[in-house]
Amino acid sequence: MSYSRCPLPYLFVLIFSTVLVAVACVPPFWAQSAVPPSPKATEDLPAGPIEAKATTACLECHEARIIVQQRLSRAAWTKEVDKMTKWGALVNPSDRDALIDYLSANFGPDQPPYEAPRSSPGKTAQGKVAPGKSPRRKNVVIK
């Protein structure tokens, strides 16, 4: 008498293994951004005597945009630097005051407001449509 074993469990294991390997080998498509970062998101901090140290201390955890959009007083920058140092920012104690001076000079309340990048070039900072622009059409000139 001949007993044939059912190939179904083996077929299931083969298909499951193949799918598992295929999924593991393909990088997830959702992890890749289709839109390149805006120039403001990747900009550098302004030039200055302590720029390199500020870059090391701040951009280790933050994008430059987080810093450049701030308009803080010297006292507020002092609190921020001290807080970030407690949280692990690499600030040499001898550079602390120079870093605070750099941040206060470049991102103090007397600086012009930060201009956030716009995804639509036809919009103004207040969200209104700029003259000669249409929210639905590329270039409309009204004469």
TADARA-V928945 format. One record per run of one state. SS is the DSSP state (hx for helix, st for strand, lp for the rest). FROM is the first residue (numbers start at 1). TO is the last residue. Records with the same first field share a line. If there is no record, write none. Layout:
SS->FROM-TO + FROM-TO
//
This chain:
lp->1-7 + 26-28 + 32-38 + 42-50 + 59-63 + 69-73 + 87-92 + 107-122 + 124-128 + 130-143
hx->8-25 + 29-31 + 39-41 + 51-58 + 64-68 + 74-86 + 93-106
st->123-123 + 129-129
//
